[in-house]
């Protein structure tokens, strides 16, 4: 996983903000890159709004959220969708409390596929 780029090599990084929503939210992982302080930065697009956020996890936590359940250094690929839980630190920075990959049925679907699932057979 050390082949990840540096955050400096991502030309679109300025489109993302560290000011993430608080609480539970769903997002697609767009990219991962190494930060400058032994941190891994994940770039997410919120599924419902399309807003772009980034979150850091650090080496002392083995690049995992606070619940320790998802190792972003070795798992999580761009394009996968996640349910994230975030909060604020006492210095108003975002901290990642938990992350889990959404099952395929939780991934955004094409409008036609969603309609087909809700159709009722006529007898």
C-alpha positions in Angstrom: 0.0 0.0 0.0 3.1 2.2 0.2 2.5 2.9 -3.6 -0.2 5.4 -2.7 0.6 8.9 -3.9 1.4 11.9 -1.7 -1.5 14.2 -1.1 0.6 16.8 -3.1 0.3 14.6 -6.2 -3.5 14.8 -6.2 -4.4 17.8 -8.5 -8.1 17.9 -7.3 -7.3 17.9 -3.5 -8.4 21.5 -3.2 -12.0 20.4 -4.0 -12.2 18.6 -0.6 -12.6 20.0 2.9 -11.7 18.6 6.3 -14.9 20.1 7.6 -16.9 16.8 7.6 -20.5 16.4 8.8 -20.9 15.1 12.3 -22.7 11.8 13.0 -23.4 9.0 10.6 -23.2 9.6 6.8 -22.6 7.7 3.6 -19.8 8.4 1.2 -17.9 7.0 -1.7 -14.2 6.7 -1.3 -12.6 8.7 -4.2 -8.9 8.4 -3.3 -6.3 7.7 -0.6 -3.0 9.5 -0.3 -0.2 9.8 2.2 -0.1 13.0 4.3 2.9 14.8 5.6 2.6 13.7 9.3 2.5 9.8 9.0 -1.1 10.1 8.2 -3.3 8.6 5.5 -5.8 11.0 4.0 -9.0 9.5 2.5 -11.0 11.6 0.0 -14.8 11.0 0.1 -17.8 12.2 -1.8 -21.0 12.2 0.3 -23.6 10.1 -1.5 -26.7 12.2 -0.8 -25.2 15.6 -1.6 -22.0 15.1 -3.7 -20.1 17.3 -1.2 -16.4 16.4 -1.0 -14.6 15.7 2.3 -11.3 14.4 3.5 -10.5 12.6 6.7 -7.1 11.6 8.1 -6.1 8.6 10.1 -2.7 8.2 11.7 0.0 5.7 12.2 -0.4 5.3 16.0 -4.0 4.0 15.4 -2.7 1.7 12.6 -4.6 3.9 10.1 -8.0 2.8 11.6 -11.0 4.7 12.9 -11.3 5.0 16.7 -13.3 1.8 16.9 -10.3 0.0 15.4 -12.4 -2.1 13.0 -11.3 -0.9 9.5 -7.7 -0.7 8.4 -7.7 1.9 5.7 -4.0 1.3 5.0 -4.7 -2.2 3.6 -8.4 -2.1 2.8 -10.8 0.3 1.1 -10.6 0.9 -2.6 -11.7 4.0 -4.6 -15.3 3.5 -5.7 -16.4 1.6 -2.6 -19.1 3.2 -0.5 -18.9 3.5 3.3 -21.1 4.3 6.2 -18.9 6.7 8.3 -19.4 8.1 11.7 -17.5 11.3 12.5 -17.3 13.7 15.4 -15.3 16.8 16.5 -12.2 16.8 18.7 -12.0 19.4 21.4 -9.9 21.4 18.9 -12.7 21.2 16.4 -11.0 18.8 14.0 -12.8 15.9 12.5 -12.2 12.5 14.0 -13.3 9.2 12.4 -15.2 7.1 14.9 -16.1 4.2 12.6 -16.3 3.1 9.0 -17.8 0.1 7.3 -18.2 -0.8 3.7 -21.8 -0.7 2.6 -23.1 -4.0 1.1 -23.8 -4.0 -2.6 -27.5 -3.2 -2.0 -26.4 0.0 -0.1 -24.4 1.2 -3.1 -26.0 3.8 -5.3 -27.8 2.1 -8.2 -28.8 3.2 -11.6 -32.4 4.6 -11.7 -33.7 1.8 -13.9 -32.3 -0.9 -11.5 -34.0 0.7 -8.5 -37.4 0.9 -10.3 -37.1 -2.8 -11.3 -36.7 -3.8 -7.7 -39.9 -1.9 -6.6 -42.2 -3.2 -9.4 -45.0 -5.6 -8.3 -46.0 -8.5 -10.5 -49.4 -8.3 -12.0 -51.6 -11.4 -12.0 
